[in-house]
Structures are given as C-alpha cells and as structure tokens.
Amino acid sequence: MSIQESGEMYLETIYILSRKSSSVRSIDVGEYMGYSKPSVSRAIGLLKKIGLVRTDENGYLKLTVEGEEKARAIYERHTILTKLFISLGVDEKTAAEDACRIEHYISDKTFEALKDHMKKYGYELS
C-alpha cells in the first residue's frame, strides 16, 4: 500500500521515538515534528485506518508489522542518504534535510544501487 510523504514522515517519527521509548503518544509525535494536536490526530487516524499504526491498551502508539517494515525502510533511506551526503562534504544539518526530502521519492532500484555502490567502496551502512 502506497502512502503519501506526510504519512511516511509520521511512520518514521513513530519508529524513531519507539526506538527510544516503548511509550510513544500522539503528543510526543507532535512535539517531535512540530505539528499541532489536530494535525497529528488526523494523520494518526489515517494511518490506523490503513493498518500501519494501532493504539495499545494504554493509549500508546504502536506500529503494526507492516507499519514497522515501512518505517524501517524509510529510516534506512534517511540514514544512508544522510551518510552519503556527509561523505560528499555536505554539512550534517543540510545532509539530513536533503535526505529527508529525497527518501520519499528515490526508487527502490536506485536506492539499492546506491547501497551496493557504498558497500563496494567500504562505507559503513548501519
């Protein structure tokens, strides 16, 4: 299932926050992303509707198996693209911002070729 860039950003944010704490709330997502409660509520509702996010018995956000797979892939793209740009001499802030834009549009084929190229030349990808 294909989701829009904004949905991918929410998934990635939930993934990042859940790596730091098992108690991720909508308010945490909003604070991290700098978005209002109504915006976050609407987006989370849409992600729940398509089966990528659920709420546990305590009201915490959890990624479904499919949601986690998508989030992990988005996060991998972000981190690898950031590392690539930094290796090219781009400052860390700009590299992360550009990676965030590109991660949503780069094809799987091109991304896999980029990873293979980086591995070939000894870049640490994890």
C-alpha positions in Angstrom: 0.0 0.0 0.0 1.4 3.4 -1.0 1.1 6.3 1.4 1.9 10.0 0.9 5.1 11.6 2.0 3.4 13.1 5.1 2.3 9.6 6.2 5.8 8.3 5.7 7.1 11.1 7.9 4.7 10.2 10.7 5.7 6.5 10.4 9.4 7.4 10.6 8.8 9.6 13.6 6.9 6.9 15.5 9.7 4.4 14.6 12.4 6.8 15.8 10.5 7.6 19.0 9.7 3.9 19.7 13.4 3.1 19.5 14.0 5.5 22.4 10.9 4.5 24.4 8.1 1.9 24.3 5.6 4.7 25.4 5.0 6.8 22.3 2.0 9.1 22.4 0.5 11.3 19.8 1.6 14.3 21.7 5.2 13.0 21.5 4.9 12.8 17.8 3.5 16.3 17.5 6.3 17.7 19.7 9.0 15.9 17.7 7.6 17.0 14.3 6.4 20.5 15.5 2.8 19.8 14.4 -0.5 20.7 16.2 -2.6 18.1 18.0 -5.4 18.2 15.4 -2.9 17.6 12.6 -1.3 14.7 14.4 -4.7 13.2 15.4 -5.9 13.3 11.8 -2.7 11.7 10.4 -2.6 9.0 13.1 -6.2 8.2 12.4 -5.5 7.7 8.7 -2.5 5.5 9.5 -4.7 3.4 11.8 -7.4 3.2 9.1 -4.9 1.7 6.6 -3.4 -0.7 9.2 0.0 0.8 9.8 -0.5 2.0 13.3 -2.5 0.9 16.3 -3.1 2.1 19.8 -2.4 -0.3 22.7 -4.5 -0.8 25.8 -2.7 2.2 27.5 -3.2 4.5 24.5 0.4 4.3 23.3 1.1 4.2 19.5 2.5 1.0 18.1 3.5 0.3 14.6 1.9 -2.8 13.0 4.1 -5.3 11.4 3.5 -3.7 8.0 3.9 -0.2 9.5 7.2 -1.1 11.1 8.5 -2.6 7.8 7.6 0.6 6.0 9.0 2.8 8.8 12.3 0.9 8.9 12.7 1.2 5.2 12.1 4.9 5.3 14.5 5.3 8.2 17.2 3.3 6.4 16.9 5.5 3.3 17.2 8.6 5.5 20.3 7.4 7.4 22.1 6.1 4.3 21.4 9.1 2.2 22.5 11.4 5.1 25.8 9.4 5.3 26.3 9.6 1.6 25.8 13.4 1.5 28.1 13.9 4.5 30.8 11.8 2.8 30.5 14.2 -0.2 31.3 17.1 2.1 27.8 18.4 2.9 27.3 19.6 6.5 25.3 17.3 8.7 22.2 19.5 9.0 21.9 20.1 5.3 22.6 16.4 4.6 19.8 15.3 6.9 17.4 17.8 5.5 18.1 16.8 1.9 18.0 13.1 2.7 14.5 13.7 4.3 13.3 15.2 1.0 14.8 12.6 -1.2 14.0 9.5 0.9 10.3 9.7 -0.2 11.0 9.8 -3.9 14.0 7.7 -4.7 13.1 4.4 -6.4 13.9 1.1 -4.8 16.1 0.2 -7.7 18.2 3.4 -7.5 18.4 3.2 -3.7 19.6 -0.5 -3.8 22.2 0.5 -6.5 23.4 3.4 -4.2 23.7 1.0 -1.2 25.7 -1.5 -3.4 28.0 1.3 -4.5 28.6 2.5 -1.0 29.3 -1.1 0.2 31.7 -1.6 -2.6 33.7 1.4 -1.5 33.7 0.4 2.2 31.1 2.8 3.6 29.5 1.7 6.9 25.8 1.5 6.2 24.4 0.6 9.7 
